[in-house]
Amino acid sequence: MSVRIVNVPLRRRSYQIQIGSGLLPRLGRACSDLGLGSRCAIITDSNVRPRLGSVAQRTLAKAGFQSVLITVPAGERAKSLKTVEACYNQLAAHRLERKSFIVALGGGVVGDLSGFVAVSYLRGIAFVQVPTTLLAQVDSSVGGKVGVNLRAGKNLVGAFHQPRLVICDLETLRTLPPREFRAGLAEVIKYGIIYDAALFRRLERDLPKLLRRDQKTLAAVVARCCEIKAEVVGQDETENGMRAILNFGHTIGHALEAVSNYGKYLHGEAISIGQVAAARLSAEVLDLPERDVQRIRVLFQRAGLPTEVKLSHAQRQKLLTAMRLDKKVSVGRIRFVLARRIGQVEFGQNVPMRILEQVLKNTP
């Protein structure tokens, strides 16, 4: 399979996303082509290390790099300041320098965590993203948003730090557990809703192929998602405007993750629920046609993702409290990304509290 290249246009911070099969063994040569320093750290998690850690170290060694492998616990709870400090201490113990770099080898948690470590260690060193989950390949590895969670909410501590390169090896998705793979489809579907009605129609048609992890279909869909994100980030790198559309469904989804203590739902599962709720809000506020609301709900259901959650009154109040801590809150008001139709959304939308509470209440 040929390598697909997507460019992220950010002037001197521009970089490539490489998409294809069998790319991980080329990591060392790719880092050498970038002229990175001779020492690096690979940050990965306890699930990915046994499968891919030695492969990454071998390819880097073959290209002349000295690497240290740093392993963090798997799961969202590892995305914490405590884990960041542990990484700092290991980087310092192995004497990584300003010209050294970090390789993020894993899913979205590893990528966000590694990027935050990179931007803050020695006031900033380079990093390379090697996402190994579908969610990370189509979304979190691209665009430079890095950070960690606080108990109060998701991604409340972070920065913008663009990677030097993103390598999406589709082979790494073959052994991904079915639940993790389906969670990644939540971000894939999002791109159709917010930007590309033709992609949404393709997903409705080709979802069985995606669920079988057909390599040709996967390559085309991952590349299209990366193209969309590159276009959006290229216009608004630091989320002062239209980049906010990438947060469709995330205000509710992030709050749901926070109130469930980052344990019950995978990120993709939470934002699946969040996107279906956002579609219902869109129908109330922007007159999204009911047919589109149902198409959105049904596609998430076909992908094997949750579309609703049963909340008590007390749980709804906790959810609303968590939503008020969202980064998109402005002057105390929760701002939403809502859809006018599939393929077109608007950001910064104010939703009357009675409508928000009614939608949450009627999500049995």
N, C-alpha and C positions, 0 to 999 in steps of 0.2 A: 504494500500500500504506500502511495506517495505521501510525502509530508505536506500538510496544509499549513500555510503561514498566514497569520493575522497580525497586522501591525497596529500597535497602540500609539497614536500620534500625539506626543507630548513634547515636541521640540527636543531639547537636549536630554529629556527624561524618557524619550520614546524607546520602545522595546518590542520584541517579537513574542508572539505566542506560537509555539510549534505544536501541531496536532498530528498524531499518527501512531502506528503500532511499532513497538520495539525501539522507542526513543531513549529509554532510561540508560541503556549501555552507551549512548552517545553523550551523556551528561558531561563527562570529563572534557571531551574535545570541545563541546559547546562553551564551557566555562573558560577554557584556554583561549578560544576565539574572542571572548570578551575582554581578555587581558586582565583578569582578576588576580589578586594576590595569591601567593603559593600556599597559604594555610587557610583552612576553613573548618566549620563545624556543620555537621548534618544533624538537624533537629527532627526527630521522628517520634512516633508513639509506640507503645508496647504491642500494639497489634500489627503495625506495619514493619517494625524492625526485623522480626524473624523472616519475613518474606522478601524484603527489598533492601534492608540495611547494608548487607554485604555486597550486593550488586552495585549500589551507589558508591561505596568505598572503593571497590575495585576499579570502577571506571575513572574515578577521580585520581587514584594512585597511578593508573596507567598514563594519565595525562600530566603527571608530575606534581600533583597536589598532595599535601599532608592534611589528613582529615581526622577529626575526632567525632565520634558518634554520641549524641546526647539523646537519651530516651526519656520521654515524659509519659505520664499515665494516659491511657486512651479515654476519650469522652470529654464533654463540654466542661466538666468541673475542673479540668486541668488548665483551662483558659483563665488563669488567676495571677495576681501579683506574686503570690507565693511561688508558683512555678517559674515565673519570670526571674525572680531572685535566684532560684536554684540554677537556672540556665546561665545567668550572669557569673555566678561563682565558678561554674565549669569552664566558661570561656576565659575567665581570668586565670584559672589554674593551668590552662593549656596555652596561655600567653598569646591569645589572638590579638592582632594589632589592627590599626586603622585600615590597612590595605587588605586585611583578611575579609572573608565573606561567610555567609550562612546559606545553607541549602535547606529549604523547608520541604521535607519528604513526608507527605501524609495528606489528610483531609483538611477541611476548613479550619478546624481548631488548631492544628499544627501550623497552618499557613498564617493565620491571624496572630498566633502567639509568636512564631518565629520572626515575622515582620516587625512586631513591636519590640522584640529583643534587639533586632538589627537596627532599628531607628534610634534606639535609646542607648545602646552599648557604645561607649567611646564617642558619644554624640553622633553616632550614625555610621554604620558600615553597610556594604552592599549585601543583597540577598537575591537568591534564585528560587523560584517556585517550581516544585515538582509535585503537582496535585495528584493524588491517587484515588480520589472519589469523584463521582460524577458531579456532585454539588460543587466541589472545589474547582473542577476543571472548567465548568461553565460560568462560575460566578466569583467565589471568594478569592481565587488566586489572581484575579485580574482587577486592576484599578487602584491598587495601593492603599486601600483602607485596612489598617492593622490595629489590633487592640485586644483588650482582655475585659472580662466581666467583673462587676462588683456584685455583692449580695443584693444590692438595690435594683440592679438592672443589667442588661446585656450591652457589651461594648461601650460602657460609659467611660473607660480610660483608653485612649488610642491616639493615633496620628495618621498622617498620609505619608507613605513611603513606598515609592514604586519599585517593583522588582527589576532586575536587569534582564531577566528572561523568564518565560513561563514554558515549561515542557509538559505537554499533556500526552502521556503514553497510554493509549487506549488498552494496551495489554494489562495494565494494572487494574482495570475494571472487571476483568474476568473472574477474579476471586472475591470480589466485593460481595458481602452478604446481601441477600435480596432486599432486606429492609433498608439497608444503606443505599442501595441502588435506587429504589423507589423514592427515597427521600430526595435524592438528587433531581429526580424528575419534577419536583415541585418548583425548582428554580428554572428548569427548562420551560415548563408551561408558562411561568411568569413572563418570559420574554415574548411569547406569543400574545399574551394579554396586553402588555404595555406598549408593544412596538410593532408587531408583525403579524397581521391577521393571516397571511399566507402560511407562516410557520405554525400558527395554531391549527389551521386546517390540516397541515401535514402531520402534526402530532395526532389529531383525531384519526387520520388514515393509517399512519405507520406505527402507532403505539405498540401493537403486538411485536413488530420487529425490534423496537427499542427494548421491550421487556425481555426478548430473547438475546439482547446484546449483540445484534447483527452489526458487525464492524463497519460496513459501508454506511449504514444508516446512522450509526453512532457518530462516525467521523463527520458526516454532513451536518448533523444537528448540533454537535458540540462546536463546530466551526461557525455555524450561523449564530449561535448564542454568544460566542466570543466576539464576533463581528459587531453585534448589536451593542455589547457592553463597551467595546473599544470606541464605537461611534459616540456613545453617550459620554464616556469618560473624557474622550478627546475634546468635547465641547464644554465640559464642566468638571474639571479634575477634582476640585475640593468641595463639591456638593453645595454650591451657592445657588443653584437653580435646577435645571432639568435632570441632573443626576439623581435627584430625589425620586424620580419615577421608578428607579430600581428597588425602591422600598415598598412597592405595592404588596399589601398583606403583611408587612413586617411589623407595623406598629402593634397590632394585636398579637401576631405570632411571637415577637420578642417578649411581650408581657406574659404570654402564656408559658414560655420557657422559664421566665423569672419566677413566677408564682408557683411553678411546679419544681422549683429548686434544680433546674437544669438536669433533671433525671428521667422524667416520664416520657418526654417527647424528643425525638431527634429534631434538628432545626427544620429540615424539610417538612416534617409532619406538622410542626407548629405553624409554619407559614402556609401550608396547605389549608389548614383551618382558617388562618388569617385571611387568605386570599378569597375564600368562599364568603367569609363575612364581609370583606371589602367589596365584593361584587354585589352583595345585598345592600350595603350602604350606598353603592353607586346607583342602584336602581331607585333608591329613595331620594338621593340628592341630585344626581345628574341624569336621571331617566335612562339608565342603562336598560335596554330592552330585556324583558323577562326571559326571552328565548336565549339571550347571551348569558344571563345568570345561570340558566340550566345547563347550557353547553359547558360553562366553566366548572360547575359542580360535577357534572357527569364525567368530564375528562379526568379530574382528580380522583374520582371514585374508580374509574377504569385503571388508573395507575396504581391502585391499591393503597391510596393515601386517605387519612381521615379527613372528613369535611365538616365535622361538627363536634362540639364538646358540651357535656351537660354540667352546668355550673349552678351552685346554690346562690342565694342572694349574697351571702358573705363572700363567696368566691368571686362573684362578679365585681364586688366592691374592691377586692384585692387586685383584680385584673385592671380596673380603672385607675387605681392608685399607681400600679406599675406603668401603665400607659402614660401617665402624667410625668414620669421620669424619662420618657423617650427623648432621644436627641432632637427629634423633629418638633417638639413642643416649642411654641413661640408665644411670648407674653402670656404664659399660663394656659394657652389653648393647644389642644392636640390637633395637629394638622395631618390630614390623610391624603394618600394618593388614591384617586378614584377613577373609574373608567366610564367614558361616554359610550364607547363600543369596544368590542374586541379589537385590539391594535391601536387604540388611542386612549391615553389617560391624561389626567391633569393633577398636578401636585399642589400642595398648600391648601387643600380644601378643608374648610371648617364644617364639622358635622354637629348639628344641634345635639345636646346631651340626651334629649328624650329619644331621638332616633337611634343613637348609639346604644343606649340602654335597652331599647326595644329589640334591636337586632341581636344583642348579646343574650337577652332574656329568651328570645325565640330560637336559640341555637340549642335544641334539646340533646 
